[in-house]
Amino acid sequence: MTGRGVRVAVVDSGIVQDHPRIGPVAGGVALTSGPDGTMVYGDDYGDCVGHGTACAGIIRRKAPDAALYSIRVFDESLSTEGRLLIAGVEWAIAQGMDLVHLSLGTTDVAFRDAFVTVCRRATERGIILVSAEHNEGRDSYPALLPEVIGVGAGNVRGMYDYHYRPGADIECIARGDPQRVCWKEPPEIMMGGTSFAAPHVTGLIALILQAHSGASLNEVRAILKNHARPEPEAGQRSQPIPSSRTKSKTDAALTFRKAIDGFSWIRKAALYPFNKEMHAIVRARDNVGFKIVGVADPVGKGMVGKDAGEIIGLPWSGLRVASRLSAALEDADTLILGYVDELSRIRKRDLLRECVKTALDHNVHVFSLLALGRERYGDLHEVAETRGLRLYYPELTAVDMQKTLDEATSFPQVDIPVLAVVGTSSQQGKFTLQLALRHRFHELGYRVGQVGTEHHAELFGMDCAFPMGYASSIRIPIDWYVPFLDAKMREISHLKKPHLLLVGTQSGTVPYDVNEPQNQTLPTIAFLMGAKPDACILVVNSVDADDYIRDTIDGIRALCQAPTLLLAIPDRKKHIQEVYGRTAIKPRRMDEDEIHRKLLHLERTFGLPAVCITDRAGIHRAVDVVVEYFAKKDKNR
């Protein structure tokens, strides 16, 4: 069977008509809304994105001789109107299609009745409709309608393999894990999801219709049922990927434990380059679950040949900084790869790709702080999967957010103290302070839940990474920060049952100059409103003006009604230099007298305790202040 004689309409973003893996398109239409609300039927049904081409390519692999028709309803942002979707199905009916594919749908129930009407009319004409389930498992139409064969995503790899669930709303499960698909530009990428599971079933139905011309919907369903692969036992490779509609509280607990223990595959790590993120790992190497066996950094920064610990003011660590990444990888099983985007810009090369390739050549995993999306690095992911290696990068997507929000309804409100570490600027040591505070709390027997905003937060055992700092990999709108963080903190509070939740922000809190766009602090403000701290520790710079510190303290109280319990400073002073008209900030280590004078000034000016974040006695004092505050507050309640 090749699908010969079967007419398949793909309602999507169009199809690239000269794609080498798809071949000719038999015809099509482009549907848009006119200025007066009328329906416009155009002949530019080529692909504007690549999504429809991906679906067509999968169908073509299964049914190479089927006649493909392109019904373009999406714009460049992969959005459309519900009435255009319905009009696309109506066009397919009018043109006498045999099979209509929709890797799309709407969650708007206002269109449900219209979809019911048009889908029933299609079924009466003998047309089979296939539609993808919503990626987050939300109710969407037409996939849930009885006149439509709904398809969900799973790890089903065989050319003709799929699972069938008689009577279920989503009756078919097909391959939806990341796979190579046709695209507009580049011509092939790696993508996954229900959108690319559904065309596997559409292609198979094209073969069924060739063998059983004129088969009804019920007859097609019976054939699908008879030829389906049995669903495996839980835990086997081809187990369907559950949608959030079927996720239980037990599943959530398992996911949470996996997040805590999820990096056990890192045993011996190499670090590159040796920037401030890697400094934090070396500084807190006793608090991570792996051994650091190698460090490398580019020649020219003055670090090669030196001891990594001594470079950052620690005792000798035995980690000599190598000049070549390959030398650092000799005894490692994982490369922890930092920010190389600036180096790439300077050298005019894709160093991220080069570093990952070097790691794969040495047969080691990669934990990257920069995104390694399959759209651009699909070939590297394929190599890693072939060799059983991991390519991991922290990311928060809309899918992650929706799952967290769906699960949050089963968890009560946070009823334990929330302490936030905030600051007046970036590069102050807030992350280092969070680790030091947590260590001291643990020494005193307190359980601490933690949300970190650094990309590598989970490497330090934090319960959630919210990577909103440099090169943010948060793929959700800023107005969703608040509900997501509220839901995630409920989850941590309920499942881990800590005595305290510790959260930390990025950069400044109150804009230093509202007229400078670079000084806006909207992400930090949104984070604080989502975390809803009960109290804060404010990290300030030794060069911060008193008025600005006061504004920040007042701003925190106004934003989240939380008092600032104490102030903290780093042991380095930001020294501002102007050279050839450019301003640069160079940190300079302060001596003990200078630190003492600054702490004394802060305490006298603001009437708050002040500590240095690198001073052990200061950390103990900070924790004592926090414990005393919350103990007194709890007693008063």
Sequence and secondary structure as in RCSB ss.txt:
>XXXX:A:sequence
MTGRGVRVAVVDSGIVQDHPRIGPVAGGVALTSGPDGTMVYGDDYGDCVGHGTACAGIIRRKAPDAALYSIRVFD
ESLSTEGRLLIAGVEWAIAQGMDLVHLSLGTTDVAFRDAFVTVCRRATERGIILVSAEHNEGRDSYPALLPEVIG
VGAGNVRGMYDYHYRPGADIECIARGDPQRVCWKEPPEIMMGGTSFAAPHVTGLIALILQAHSGASLNEVRAILK
NHARPEPEAGQRSQPIPSSRTKSKTDAALTFRKAIDGFSWIRKAALYPFNKEMHAIVRARDNVGFKIVGVADPVG
KGMVGKDAGEIIGLPWSGLRVASRLSAALEDADTLILGYVDELSRIRKRDLLRECVKTALDHNVHVFSLLALGRE
RYGDLHEVAETRGLRLYYPELTAVDMQKTLDEATSFPQVDIPVLAVVGTSSQQGKFTLQLALRHRFHELGYRVGQ
VGTEHHAELFGMDCAFPMGYASSIRIPIDWYVPFLDAKMREISHLKKPHLLLVGTQSGTVPYDVNEPQNQTLPTI
AFLMGAKPDACILVVNSVDADDYIRDTIDGIRALCQAPTLLLAIPDRKKHIQEVYGRTAIKPRRMDEDEIHRKLL
HLERTFGLPAVCITDRAGIHRAVDVVVEYFAKKDKNR
>XXXX:A:secstr
   TT EEEEEES   TT TTT    EEEEEEE TTS EEEES  S SSSHHHHHHHHHHHH TTSEEEEEE   
TTS   HHHHHHHHHHHHHTT SEEEES  B  GGGHHHHHHHHHHHHHTT EEEEE  TT    BTTTSTTEEE
EEEE   STT  EE TT SS EEEE SSEEEE SSSSEEEE SGGGTHHHHHHHHHHHHHHSTT  HHHHHHHHH
HH      TTSTT B   TTS  HHHHHHHHHHHHHTTTT SEEEEES SHHHHHHHHTGGGSSSEEEEEE  TT
SS TTSBHHHHTT S  S BEESSHHHHTTT SEEEE   HHHHHHHTS HHHHHHHHHHHTT EEEESS   HH
HHHHHHHHHHHHT  EE   B HHHHHHHHHHHTTS    S EEEEEESSSSS HHHHHHHHHHHHHHTT  EEE
EE STTGGGGT SEE   STT  B S GGGHHHHHHHHHHHHHHHH  SEEEEE  S SS S TT GGG  HHHH
HHHHHH  SEEEEE  TT  HHHHHHHHHHHHHHH   EEEEEE SEEEEEEEETTEEEEEEEE  HHHHHHHHH
HHHHHHSS EEETT HHHHHHHHHHHHHHHHHHHHH 
